[in-house]
Amino acid sequence: MNTLTKTLLALTLIAIAFATAGCGDSSGLDDHAEDSGHSESDGHNHGSTEADDHSDAGDAHGHDEGSEDGHEEHGEDVIKLSPQQLERAGVLIQPLSGGTITTHITLPAEVGLNLDAVLHVTPRVPGIVSEVSGLLGHAVVQGDLLAILESPELGEAKIAYLQSVQSKAIADAELNRQRTISQNTQTLLDLLKSEPELDELRAGVADLRIGENKGRLLSAYARVRAAEANYARERELQKESLSTESDLLAAQEAFNSTQADYFAAFEDIDFTYQLRLQEAERAARVASSSVDNSERRLHLLGLSHEQVAGITDDPDVDVARYSLTAPIGGRIIAKHITPGERVGTDETVYTIANLDTVWLNISVYSQYAGQITEGLQVVVHAGDRTTTGVVDYVSAVVSESTRTVSARVVLDNQDRSWKPGEFVTARVETRQTPVARVVPLDAIQTFEGQQVVFVQDADGIEPVAVRLGRKNDVSVELVGDDIALGTPVVIRNSFLMKAELGKSAAGHEH
């Protein structure tokens, strides 16, 4: 045997060995898949058992002459798997139906604070910080104490308020006294108009508190009555010629004089008591206005109605104490205050943000600016987090620094999963197109140079060539009516069907 013959013999033996090894490896992979118990191998159990069945029956792949009719009807591209195998493999089959192809634009975005829910806290009065309670990161509710200041300006305002309250109390007391005097004086004047007897008059005014005017009127009235009686007596005596003419004239003059004094006193007191009542009413109004103005000033300095009402009961050491409270609920995101420093009314000492909602600021490139409008749906992705929202604002100005237009979405953030400052991806849905037939992109596979979907019928699962239409990164339209609506189609893990066909083809070659 020459060298050439030996070489050809060796190559032939090696080829036979590789072919034999290939068949053995295929059985070995199937056996390994059966032993491992993996769900995928359970769903594709086409190892030695099915291979034996094919060898014995020859129905599926045409190894028996009696199977030629089956080849003509279904060919070799039919996959037979039980429902249990499909379920274990995670294969999902659903009827073919219509749907919507949504066109979208994916853009970068940044989560930001909802500026409509951010408040910068400034003290209403200047002062020295004596205590700080609100710390950075603290969650607060409206009315929580943030800090305490000692403010001379507030102390002066409180003192002015206390003085006005005291002046009002005095004015109110004087008004009440003048009202009592006025009422009693009017009662006395009405009684005098009836010209009562002195005893009746004294009894009627015994309990009336009037003051000096009471004695003045009673004395004048008594003199009038005495002069009147004396004048009447002189007239009687004159008639009986028991009195001289001069005595009668003297009595008449005395009566007229006392009567004039009485009328003068009556009118003076009638005018005076009304004037004093009016003056007391005016003083009370002025005092009340002073209290109101002092209270308004305290409100301007940040005190509530309850705090103002409690000033009269506060100890003197707290007269300059100013409590800085949270005007809204939220979280303290900035703090610029320390004990001992002096703060003014133009300094922001706290920033509080309500994080129940946040803004998503989308950077819209100029070429997409005309497609982004208010009201469009937005899907937001960040890692394993996803949420949705609606564009509620699109800026009319292009940013000079980024040359983009800002679009805003308000996101619910009750669970605090979205952090201001983080970058996310926003998918803005710009158009929705209804289509007659739609499947997920995962349902499409390339088989023998064609785009196919796997359709299930009574004989099993087989690939059907399709024409693709509009699509996005989730779904694709099937053009034409090659597959009837309602036909069961593999929409998830269809690649396993393709792999199964490939394995079956490899088994036939051996």
C-alpha positions as CSV (number, residue, x, y, z in Angstrom):
1,M,0.0,0.0,0.0
2,N,1.6,3.2,-1.1
3,T,1.6,6.5,0.8
4,L,-1.4,8.1,-1.2
5,T,-3.6,5.1,-0.5
6,K,-2.8,5.2,3.2
7,T,-3.7,8.9,3.3
8,L,-7.0,8.5,1.6
9,L,-7.9,5.6,3.9
10,A,-7.1,7.7,7.0
11,L,-9.3,10.6,5.8
12,T,-12.2,8.3,5.2
13,L,-12.0,6.8,8.6
14,I,-11.8,10.2,10.3
15,A,-15.0,11.4,8.3
16,I,-16.9,8.3,9.4
17,A,-15.8,8.9,13.0
18,F,-17.0,12.5,13.0
19,A,-20.3,11.5,11.5
20,T,-20.8,8.9,14.2
21,A,-19.7,11.3,16.9
22,G,-22.2,13.9,15.7
23,C,-25.2,11.5,16.0
24,G,-24.0,10.5,19.5
25,D,-23.6,14.1,20.6
26,S,-27.2,15.0,19.6
27,S,-28.5,12.2,21.6
28,G,-26.3,13.1,24.5
29,L,-27.7,16.8,24.5
30,D,-31.2,15.5,24.5
31,D,-30.4,13.0,27.3
32,H,-28.8,15.8,29.3
33,A,-31.8,18.1,28.8
34,E,-34.1,15.3,30.1
35,D,-31.9,14.7,33.2
36,S,-31.6,18.4,34.1
37,G,-35.3,19.0,34.5
38,H,-35.0,22.6,33.1
39,S,-38.3,24.1,32.0
40,E,-37.1,24.8,28.5
41,S,-36.0,21.2,28.0
42,D,-39.4,20.1,29.3
43,G,-41.1,22.3,26.8
44,H,-39.0,20.9,23.9
45,N,-38.8,17.2,24.8
46,H,-37.7,15.9,21.3
47,G,-34.8,13.8,22.6
48,S,-34.3,10.1,22.2
49,T,-37.9,9.2,23.0
50,E,-39.4,11.3,20.2
51,A,-36.6,10.2,17.9
52,D,-37.5,6.5,18.6
53,D,-41.2,7.3,17.9
54,H,-40.2,8.9,14.6
55,S,-38.1,5.9,13.7
56,D,-41.0,3.5,14.5
57,A,-43.9,5.4,13.1
58,G,-42.3,7.5,10.5
59,D,-45.3,9.9,10.6
60,A,-43.7,13.2,11.3
61,H,-40.7,13.4,9.0
62,G,-41.3,11.0,6.2
63,H,-39.0,8.0,7.1
64,D,-41.8,5.6,6.2
65,E,-43.2,5.2,2.8
66,G,-46.7,5.4,4.1
67,S,-46.2,9.0,5.3
68,E,-45.9,10.6,1.8
69,D,-49.5,11.9,2.0
70,G,-48.6,13.7,5.3
71,H,-45.7,15.3,3.6
72,E,-47.8,16.7,0.8
73,E,-50.2,18.3,3.3
74,H,-48.0,19.7,6.0
75,G,-44.4,19.1,5.0
76,E,-41.8,18.7,7.6
77,D,-42.3,22.1,9.4
78,V,-44.8,20.9,12.0
79,I,-44.0,21.0,15.7
80,K,-46.0,18.7,18.0
81,L,-45.8,19.7,21.7
82,S,-48.3,19.1,24.5
83,P,-50.0,21.9,26.3
84,Q,-48.0,21.0,29.4
85,Q,-44.7,21.2,27.5
86,L,-45.7,24.6,26.1
87,E,-46.6,25.9,29.5
88,R,-43.3,24.7,31.0
89,A,-41.4,26.4,28.2
90,G,-43.2,29.7,28.8
91,V,-44.7,29.7,25.3
92,L,-47.8,31.9,25.1
93,I,-50.4,31.4,22.3
94,Q,-53.2,33.8,21.7
95,P,-55.8,34.4,18.9
96,L,-54.6,36.9,16.2
97,S,-56.5,40.2,16.6
98,G,-56.3,43.8,15.6
99,G,-54.9,46.6,17.7
100,T,-53.1,49.9,17.7
101,I,-49.6,50.8,16.6
102,T,-48.4,53.6,18.7
103,T,-45.7,55.9,17.2
104,H,-43.4,57.4,19.8
105,I,-40.3,59.5,20.3
106,T,-37.7,58.5,23.0
107,L,-36.1,61.5,24.6
108,P,-33.9,62.2,27.6
109,A,-35.5,63.7,30.7
110,E,-34.6,64.8,34.2
111,V,-36.8,64.6,37.3
112,G,-37.1,67.9,39.1
113,L,-38.9,69.5,42.0
114,N,-42.5,70.6,41.4
115,L,-41.8,74.3,41.7
116,D,-45.4,75.0,42.4
117,A,-45.0,73.0,45.6
118,V,-41.7,74.5,46.8
119,L,-41.7,77.2,49.5
120,H,-38.8,79.3,50.7
121,V,-39.2,80.2,54.4
122,T,-38.1,83.6,55.6
123,P,-38.7,85.1,59.1
124,R,-41.3,87.9,59.3
125,V,-39.1,89.7,61.9
126,P,-35.4,90.2,62.3
127,G,-33.8,88.6,65.4
128,I,-31.3,86.3,67.0
129,V,-31.7,82.6,66.6
130,S,-32.1,80.9,70.0
131,E,-33.3,77.4,69.0
132,V,-33.4,75.3,65.8
133,S,-35.8,72.4,65.6
134,G,-36.2,71.8,61.8
135,L,-33.2,69.9,60.4
136,L,-32.3,69.1,56.8
137,G,-34.3,66.1,55.5
138,H,-37.0,66.3,58.2
139,A,-40.6,65.7,57.1
140,V,-42.8,68.4,58.5
141,V,-46.5,69.3,58.4
142,Q,-48.0,72.7,58.3
143,G,-47.6,74.5,61.6
144,D,-44.6,72.5,62.9
145,L,-42.0,74.5,64.8
146,L,-38.8,75.2,62.8
147,A,-36.9,77.7,64.9
148,I,-37.2,80.2,67.7
149,L,-35.9,83.8,67.4
150,E,-35.6,86.6,69.9
151,S,-36.9,89.8,68.2
152,P,-36.9,93.2,69.8
153,E,-39.2,94.4,67.0
154,L,-41.7,91.8,67.8
155,G,-41.4,92.6,71.5
156,E,-42.2,96.3,70.8
157,A,-45.2,95.2,68.8
158,K,-46.5,93.0,71.6
159,I,-46.1,95.8,74.1
160,A,-48.0,98.2,71.9
161,Y,-50.7,95.6,71.6
162,L,-50.9,95.1,75.4
163,Q,-51.1,98.9,75.9
164,S,-53.9,99.2,73.3
165,V,-55.8,96.4,75.0
166,Q,-55.5,98.2,78.3
167,S,-56.6,101.5,76.9
168,K,-59.6,99.9,75.3
169,A,-60.6,98.3,78.6
170,I,-60.5,101.8,80.2
171,A,-62.5,103.3,77.4
172,D,-65.1,100.6,77.5
173,A,-65.5,101.1,81.2
174,E,-65.9,104.8,80.8
175,L,-68.4,104.3,78.0
176,N,-70.5,102.0,80.2
177,R,-70.4,104.6,83.0
178,Q,-71.5,107.4,80.7
179,R,-74.3,105.2,79.4
180,T,-75.6,104.6,82.9
181,I,-75.4,108.4,83.7
182,S,-77.1,109.2,80.5
183,Q,-79.9,106.8,81.1
184,N,-80.4,108.0,84.7
185,T,-80.2,111.7,83.7
186,Q,-82.9,111.2,81.1
187,T,-85.1,109.6,83.7
188,L,-84.6,112.5,86.0
189,L,-85.3,115.1,83.3
190,D,-88.5,113.3,82.3
191,L,-89.6,113.2,85.9
192,L,-88.9,116.9,86.4
193,K,-91.0,117.8,83.3
194,S,-94.1,116.5,85.2
195,E,-93.4,119.0,88.0
196,P,-93.8,116.6,90.9
197,E,-93.9,117.4,94.5
198,L,-90.5,117.5,96.3
199,D,-91.2,114.4,98.3
200,E,-92.3,112.5,95.1
201,L,-89.3,113.7,93.3
202,R,-86.9,112.6,96.1
203,A,-88.5,109.1,96.1
204,G,-88.3,108.8,92.3
205,V,-84.6,109.7,92.1
206,A,-83.3,108.1,95.2
207,D,-81.7,105.1,93.3
208,L,-80.6,107.0,90.3
209,R,-76.8,107.4,90.0
210,I,-76.2,110.6,88.1
211,G,-73.4,112.4,89.8
212,E,-73.2,116.1,90.5
213,N,-75.9,117.0,88.1
214,K,-78.4,115.2,90.3
215,G,-77.8,117.6,93.2
216,R,-77.7,120.6,90.9
217,L,-81.1,119.9,89.3
218,L,-82.7,119.0,92.6
219,S,-81.5,122.2,94.3
220,A,-82.6,124.3,91.4
221,Y,-86.0,122.7,91.3
222,A,-86.4,123.1,95.1
223,R,-85.6,126.8,94.9
224,V,-88.1,127.2,92.1
225,R,-90.8,125.5,94.0
226,A,-90.0,127.6,97.1
227,A,-90.0,130.9,95.2
228,E,-93.2,129.9,93.5
229,A,-94.9,129.2,96.8
230,N,-93.6,132.5,98.3
231,Y,-94.9,134.4,95.2
232,A,-98.3,132.7,95.5
233,R,-98.5,133.6,99.2
234,E,-97.6,137.3,98.5
235,R,-100.3,137.5,95.9
236,E,-102.8,136.2,98.4
237,L,-101.6,138.7,101.0
238,Q,-101.8,141.5,98.5
239,K,-105.4,140.7,97.7
240,E,-106.2,141.0,101.5
241,S,-104.1,144.2,101.7
242,L,-101.8,142.4,104.1
243,S,-98.7,142.8,102.0
244,T,-97.1,145.7,100.3
245,E,-96.7,146.0,96.5
246,S,-92.9,146.0,96.9
247,D,-93.0,142.7,98.8
248,L,-95.1,141.2,95.9
249,L,-92.7,142.5,93.3
250,A,-89.7,141.1,95.3
251,A,-91.4,137.7,95.5
252,Q,-92.2,137.7,91.8
253,E,-88.6,138.7,90.9
254,A,-87.2,135.9,93.1
255,F,-89.5,133.4,91.5
256,N,-88.6,134.5,88.0
257,S,-84.9,134.4,88.8
258,T,-84.9,130.9,90.4
259,Q,-87.1,129.7,87.5
260,A,-84.6,131.0,85.0
261,D,-81.7,129.4,86.9
262,Y,-83.6,126.1,86.9
263,F,-84.3,126.1,83.2
264,A,-80.7,127.0,82.4
265,A,-79.5,124.1,84.6
266,F,-82.0,121.8,83.0
267,E,-81.0,122.6,79.5
268,D,-77.3,122.5,80.3
269,I,-77.5,119.1,81.9
270,D,-79.7,117.8,79.1
271,F,-77.0,118.9,76.6
272,T,-74.0,118.0,78.7
273,Y,-74.9,114.4,79.4
274,Q,-75.4,113.7,75.7
275,L,-72.1,115.3,74.8
276,R,-70.2,113.2,77.4
277,L,-71.9,110.1,76.1
278,Q,-70.8,110.9,72.6
279,E,-67.2,111.6,73.8
280,A,-67.1,108.3,75.6
281,E,-68.4,106.5,72.5
282,R,-65.7,108.1,70.4
283,A,-62.9,107.2,72.8
284,A,-64.1,103.6,72.9
285,R,-64.0,103.5,69.1
286,V,-60.5,105.0,69.0
287,A,-59.3,102.4,71.6
288,S,-60.9,99.5,69.7
289,S,-59.3,100.7,66.4
290,S,-55.9,100.9,68.2
291,V,-56.3,97.3,69.3
292,D,-57.2,96.2,65.8
293,N,-54.2,98.0,64.3
294,S,-51.9,96.5,66.9
295,E,-53.3,93.1,66.2
296,R,-52.9,93.5,62.4
297,R,-49.3,94.4,62.9
298,L,-48.7,91.3,64.9
299,H,-50.3,89.3,62.1
300,L,-48.0,90.9,59.6
301,L,-45.1,89.7,61.8
302,G,-46.4,86.2,61.4
303,L,-48.5,85.6,64.6
304,S,-51.7,83.6,64.2
305,H,-55.0,84.6,65.8
306,E,-54.4,82.1,68.6
307,Q,-51.0,83.4,69.3
308,V,-52.2,87.0,69.4
309,A,-55.1,86.0,71.7
310,G,-52.6,84.4,74.1
311,I,-50.2,87.4,74.4
312,T,-52.1,88.7,77.5
313,D,-51.3,85.4,79.3
314,D,-47.7,85.1,78.1
315,P,-45.0,85.6,80.7
316,D,-42.9,88.7,80.3
317,V,-39.8,86.7,79.4
318,D,-41.5,85.6,76.2
319,V,-42.5,89.1,75.0
320,A,-39.8,89.0,72.3
321,R,-40.1,85.3,71.4
322,Y,-40.8,84.6,67.7
323,S,-41.7,81.0,66.6
324,L,-40.9,80.3,63.0
325,T,-43.3,77.5,61.8
326,A,-43.7,75.5,58.6
327,P,-46.1,77.2,56.2
328,I,-46.7,74.0,54.3
329,G,-46.2,70.3,54.7
330,G,-43.3,68.5,53.0
331,R,-39.6,67.8,53.4
332,I,-36.9,70.3,54.3
333,I,-34.5,70.2,51.3
334,A,-32.4,73.2,52.3
335,K,-31.4,74.8,55.7
336,H,-29.5,78.0,56.3
337,I,-29.9,78.8,60.0
338,T,-27.9,78.1,63.1
339,P,-28.3,79.1,66.8
340,G,-26.8,82.4,67.7
341,E,-26.8,84.0,64.3
342,R,-28.8,87.1,63.4
343,V,-31.3,86.7,60.6
344,G,-33.3,89.3,58.7
345,T,-36.5,89.4,56.8
346,D,-34.8,89.1,53.4
347,E,-33.0,85.8,54.2
348,T,-34.3,82.3,53.1
349,V,-33.5,80.1,56.1
350,Y,-35.4,77.0,55.0
351,T,-36.7,75.5,51.7
352,I,-39.6,73.1,52.0
353,A,-40.8,70.9,49.1
354,N,-43.9,68.8,48.9
355,L,-42.6,65.7,47.1
356,D,-46.1,64.1,46.5
357,T,-45.6,65.2,42.9
358,V,-42.5,65.9,40.9
359,W,-41.8,67.5,37.5
360,L,-40.4,65.5,34.6
361,N,-38.5,68.0,32.4
362,I,-38.1,66.4,28.9
363,S,-35.5,67.8,26.6
364,V,-37.1,67.9,23.1
365,Y,-34.7,68.2,20.2
366,S,-35.6,70.9,17.7
367,Q,-36.5,68.4,14.9
368,Y,-39.2,66.9,17.2
369,A,-40.5,70.1,18.6
370,G,-43.4,70.3,16.3
371,Q,-44.6,66.8,17.2
372,I,-44.7,67.3,21.0
373,T,-47.9,69.0,22.2
374,E,-49.7,69.2,25.4
375,G,-51.9,66.2,26.2
376,L,-49.7,63.5,24.8
377,Q,-49.2,60.3,26.8
378,V,-45.7,59.7,28.1
379,V,-44.1,56.5,29.4
380,V,-41.2,57.0,31.8
381,H,-38.4,54.4,32.3
382,A,-35.6,54.3,34.8
383,G,-34.1,51.0,35.5
384,D,-36.9,48.6,36.6
385,R,-39.2,51.5,37.4
386,T,-42.0,52.6,35.0
387,T,-44.7,55.1,35.2
388,T,-47.0,57.2,32.9
389,G,-48.1,60.8,32.6
390,V,-49.3,63.5,30.3
391,V,-47.5,66.4,28.8
392,D,-49.1,69.4,30.5
393,Y,-46.7,72.2,29.4
394,V,-44.4,72.8,26.4
395,S,-42.1,75.8,26.5
396,A,-42.4,78.3,23.7
397,V,-38.7,79.2,24.1
398,V,-35.6,77.2,22.9
399,S,-32.9,76.9,25.5
400,E,-29.8,78.9,24.5
401,S,-27.4,76.4,26.2
402,T,-28.9,73.1,25.0
403,R,-30.8,74.2,21.9
404,T,-33.8,72.1,23.1
405,V,-37.4,72.8,24.0
406,S,-38.6,71.8,27.5
407,A,-41.7,69.8,27.9
408,R,-43.1,69.0,31.4
409,V,-45.0,66.1,32.9
410,V,-46.3,66.1,36.4
411,L,-45.6,62.6,38.0
412,D,-47.3,61.2,41.0
413,N,-44.6,60.5,43.7
414,Q,-46.6,59.4,46.7
415,D,-44.1,56.5,47.2
416,R,-41.1,58.8,46.8
417,S,-39.6,56.5,44.1
418,W,-38.7,59.4,41.8
419,K,-35.8,61.5,43.0
420,P,-35.3,65.1,41.8
421,G,-32.1,65.3,39.9
422,E,-32.1,61.8,38.4
423,F,-32.0,61.2,34.6
424,V,-34.6,59.0,33.0
425,T,-35.9,58.1,29.6
426,A,-39.2,59.4,28.4
427,R,-41.2,57.8,25.6
428,V,-43.7,60.3,24.2
429,E,-46.5,58.7,22.2
430,T,-47.1,61.0,19.3
431,R,-49.6,59.0,17.2
432,Q,-51.8,55.9,17.5
433,T,-52.8,54.0,14.3
434,P,-55.4,51.3,14.4
435,V,-54.5,48.2,12.3
436,A,-56.4,45.0,11.4
437,R,-53.7,42.5,12.5
438,V,-51.0,43.1,15.1
439,V,-48.6,40.9,17.0
440,P,-45.7,41.6,19.4
441,L,-42.3,41.8,17.9
442,D,-41.4,38.7,19.8
443,A,-43.8,36.7,17.7
444,I,-41.7,37.4,14.5
445,Q,-38.9,35.0,13.6
446,T,-36.7,34.6,10.5
447,F,-37.0,31.1,9.1
448,E,-35.5,29.9,5.8
449,G,-34.9,33.5,4.7
450,Q,-38.5,34.7,5.4
451,Q,-40.3,36.6,8.2
452,V,-42.7,34.1,9.9
453,V,-45.1,33.7,12.7
454,F,-45.9,30.3,14.3
455,V,-49.5,29.3,13.9
456,Q,-51.2,26.5,15.8
457,D,-53.8,24.2,14.2
458,A,-55.1,20.7,14.8
459,D,-51.9,19.1,13.6
460,G,-49.5,21.2,15.7
461,I,-47.5,24.4,15.3
462,E,-46.0,25.5,12.0
463,P,-44.4,28.7,10.6
464,V,-46.3,30.9,8.2
465,A,-44.6,33.5,6.1
466,V,-46.0,37.1,6.7
467,R,-45.5,40.6,5.3
468,L,-44.7,43.2,7.9
469,G,-46.2,46.7,8.0
470,R,-45.9,49.6,10.5
471,K,-44.2,48.8,13.8
472,N,-42.7,50.3,16.9
473,D,-40.4,48.7,19.5
474,V,-43.2,46.7,20.9
475,S,-45.7,45.6,18.2
476,V,-45.8,45.1,14.4
477,E,-48.6,45.1,11.8
478,L,-49.2,42.0,9.7
479,V,-50.2,43.1,6.2
480,G,-52.7,41.1,4.2
481,D,-55.1,38.4,5.2
482,D,-52.9,35.3,4.9
483,I,-53.7,34.5,8.5
484,A,-57.3,34.7,9.5
485,L,-58.3,36.7,12.5
486,G,-58.7,34.5,15.6
487,T,-56.1,32.0,14.5
488,P,-53.9,30.9,17.5
489,V,-50.4,32.5,17.1
490,V,-47.3,32.1,19.3
491,I,-46.7,35.6,20.8
492,R,-44.1,34.8,23.4
493,N,-40.9,32.6,23.2
494,S,-41.5,31.9,19.5
495,F,-37.7,31.5,19.2
496,L,-38.1,28.1,20.9
497,M,-40.4,27.0,18.0
498,K,-37.6,28.0,15.5
499,A,-35.1,26.1,17.6
500,E,-37.3,23.1,17.7
501,L,-37.6,23.1,13.9
502,G,-33.8,23.3,13.6
503,K,-33.3,20.4,16.0
504,S,-35.8,18.3,14.1
505,A,-34.1,19.1,10.8
506,A,-30.7,18.1,12.3
507,G,-32.2,14.8,13.5
508,H,-33.5,13.9,10.0
509,E,-30.0,14.4,8.5
510,H,-28.8,11.5,10.7
